[in-house]
Amino acid sequence: MPSSSASLLSSPLPSPATVLSKKPASLRAVSSGTARRGVRVVAAAAAAAAPVSAASRARPSAAEVARTVVELAPSGTLSVVGPDGWPLGVGARFVADAAGTPALCLAAVEVAAPDVPSSFHVEFCQSGARTPQCTMLGALTKPSDESVLKKLMTRWQKKFGEEVDQDLLYLISVDRILHMEDFNEDGMWVVPSEYTSAEPDPLRNFAENIVEEFNNKHAEDVHRVYSIYVESDLQVADVKMIWVDRLGFDLHVHSGEGVFAVRIPFSREVSDEKGVKSSFNMMSHHAWEVEKSYASPEFEKVQFLKKVR
């Protein structure tokens, strides 16, 4: 993937990464398609939900994450180059339409210029530990269709609990999308058609509450799941869950050597709070049985942790 802004802006849009997997009779194994997360992982817990396809079990695609960030973030930064040649960025609240296109409320005439090349940067902090973000390149357009405006105003009312002046609403086209998993991470281009066809994560509106509950009320279980499902020689001081989605959850592991990130997938896709808790509880119970030598591990441990700081 590209590693600098210059190369990113000049590079062609890549095709999606291929995710390889194996599927033994009694287990569901998966390997990540990205080099820095290239580990094979197997989750042994069962959940009362539809099985996850082998090609997508590891983590949501960059397009899905970008759609989720755009749905959750209340505001972003619109940037344009002014008539004097200076770049100008302003904060703007926004909502997304059904295809993920941001609709911004803009009162500043300096930036509310239709058809001028623009970028819109959006980010969302997950549990104070990671900030996935995306930057959309395109141009502002003025929506004129009454049905479109009505839907946008309804979404605005639902998101912010107030009405919006439709004369201040602008759509930004989605011509190119740069996605980053966190600060100081490499970016990757998301194909616009994949972005618009992707669905935001179904757990997005309550994921933060679930993470907080697990860390505050089930910290011992979170630590036990890490200890049993992850192969590591680290002297661990603390383990925190930082996010959960339909395919699994991410942990930050604190040790004297730094903070490490690790991804543990669910064995089956979940779509609601009940499914998340059911899957995690079954994983926790199995981890307890293995810890107490009441059962043998029937899974292959996660082999890779990525140092994040």
PyMOL commands that set and color helices and strands:
alter all, ss='L'
color gray80, all
select helices_A, chain A and resi 5-10+35-37+54-56+62-72+146-160+166-168+192-197+207-217+219-229+273-291
alter helices_A, ss='H'
color red, helices_A
select strands_A, chain A and resi 29-31+40-42+75-81+87-96+102-105+117-123+133-141+169-172+176-180+187-190+236-245+248-255+258-265+306-307
alter strands_A, ss='S'
color yellow, strands_A
deselect
rebuild
show_as cartoon
